[in-house]
Amino acid sequence: MVVFDNTFLSQLLYEKSNPPLDPSSRLPVERAKERIEFLVKILREKQQKIIIPTPVLTELLAVTDKPQEFLEVINSSRWFEVFPFDQRAAI
């Protein structure tokens, strides 16, 4: 199991997402989307699920004009699993 944050998830699913900044150079990470797609490929080969905490899902849905499309992709994929985020998870 691997947990994706909003940066990873938006790079993977949202075409208009800007790449994150490299903390050392403050420049956009090169080939960010391709790197994340490669990570997903490796995870699938290893039969690993990608966990999406509900706050991350909320953040992603808030920036898109096509929330239903994202939900369909996430809900129809056996590789994604949305996890609730409660007090225990926050601690």
RODO-2510 file (C-alpha; in nm, 4 decimals, decimal comma):
residues 91
     n   res          X          Y          Z
     1     m     0,0000     0,0000     0,0000
     2     v     0,1170     0,3480    -0,0888
     3     v    -0,0521     0,6735     0,0070
     4     f    -0,0663     0,9506    -0,2519
     5     d    -0,0965     1,3136    -0,1526
     6     n    -0,2707     1,5770    -0,3615
     7     t     0,0492     1,6673    -0,5482
     8     f     0,0937     1,3133    -0,6775
     9     l    -0,2736     1,2534    -0,7448
    10     s    -0,3274     1,5817    -0,9298
    11     q    -0,0156     1,5236    -1,1418
    12     l    -0,1501     1,1831    -1,2335
    13     l    -0,5125     1,2760    -1,3062
    14     y    -0,5370     1,6505    -1,3691
    15     e    -0,3916     1,7723    -1,6998
    16     k    -0,3766     2,1356    -1,5883
    17     s    -0,1720     2,0572    -1,2786
    18     n     0,1586     2,2379    -1,2509
    19     p     0,4615     2,0321    -1,1544
    20     p     0,5812     2,0733    -0,7962
    21     l     0,8904     2,2787    -0,7222
    22     d     1,2169     2,1067    -0,6403
    23     p     1,3020     2,2211    -0,2833
    24     s     1,6730     2,2567    -0,3582
    25     s     1,6549     2,4474    -0,6876
    26     r     1,3045     2,6003    -0,6538
    27     l     1,2508     2,5046    -1,0202
    28     p     0,9666     2,2834    -1,1450
    29     v     1,0472     1,9133    -1,1150
    30     e     1,1395     1,7839    -1,4574
    31     r     0,9072     1,5221    -1,6078
    32     a     0,6996     1,5057    -1,2882
    33     k     0,3966     1,3468    -1,4557
    34     e     0,6083     1,0842    -1,6334
    35     r     0,7857     0,9991    -1,3078
    36     i     0,4575     0,9497    -1,1243
    37     e     0,3177     0,7414    -1,4105
    38     f     0,6287     0,5227    -1,3901
    39     l     0,5800     0,4846    -1,0148
    40     v     0,2184     0,3776    -1,0740
    41     k     0,3382     0,1224    -1,3309
    42     i     0,5819    -0,0253    -1,0772
    43     l     0,3123    -0,0315    -0,8074
    44     r     0,0738    -0,2149    -1,0392
    45     e     0,3403    -0,4708    -1,1266
    46     k     0,3860    -0,5307    -0,7533
    47     q     0,0064    -0,5473    -0,7015
    48     q     0,0179    -0,2484    -0,4647
    49     k    -0,2877    -0,0330    -0,4029
    50     i    -0,2739     0,3456    -0,4048
    51     i    -0,4474     0,4851    -0,0999
    52     i    -0,6230     0,8198    -0,1325
    53     p    -0,7123     0,9807     0,2029
    54     t    -1,0468     1,1602     0,1909
    55     p    -0,8875     1,5067     0,2485
    56     v    -0,6707     1,4483    -0,0593
    57     l    -0,9766     1,3548    -0,2624
    58     t    -1,1474     1,6728    -0,1421
    59     e    -0,8490     1,8854    -0,2464
    60     l    -0,8423     1,7288    -0,5921
    61     l    -1,2156     1,7665    -0,6499
    62     a    -1,2025     2,1310    -0,5403
    63     v    -0,9675     2,2323    -0,8236
    64     t    -1,1336     2,0612    -1,1163
    65     d    -1,4274     2,1433    -1,3353
    66     k    -1,4840     1,7687    -1,3938
    67     p    -1,5178     1,6119    -1,0474
    68     q    -1,7422     1,3316    -1,1733
    69     e    -1,4775     1,2174    -1,4224
    70     f    -1,2145     1,1933    -1,1487
    71     l    -1,4519     1,0012    -0,9254
    72     e    -1,5288     0,7587    -1,2070
    73     v    -1,1577     0,6966    -1,2681
    74     i    -1,0868     0,6460    -0,8985
    75     n    -1,3937     0,4334    -0,8273
    76     s    -1,3554     0,2128    -1,1334
    77     s    -0,9891     0,1334    -1,0751
    78     r    -0,8876    -0,1606    -0,8628
    79     w    -0,5617     0,0187    -0,7904
    80     f    -0,7129     0,3109    -0,6015
    81     e    -0,8768     0,2934    -0,2624
    82     v    -1,0237     0,5929    -0,0821
    83     f    -0,9597     0,5775     0,2924
    84     p    -1,1488     0,7751     0,5535
    85     f    -0,9436     1,0186     0,7523
    86     d    -1,0586     1,0283     1,1121
    87     q    -0,9058     1,1407     1,4377
    88     r    -0,7012     0,8230     1,4762
    89     a    -0,5513     0,8696     1,1300
    90     a    -0,4712     1,2338     1,2066
    91     i    -0,2833     1,1368     1,5226
***
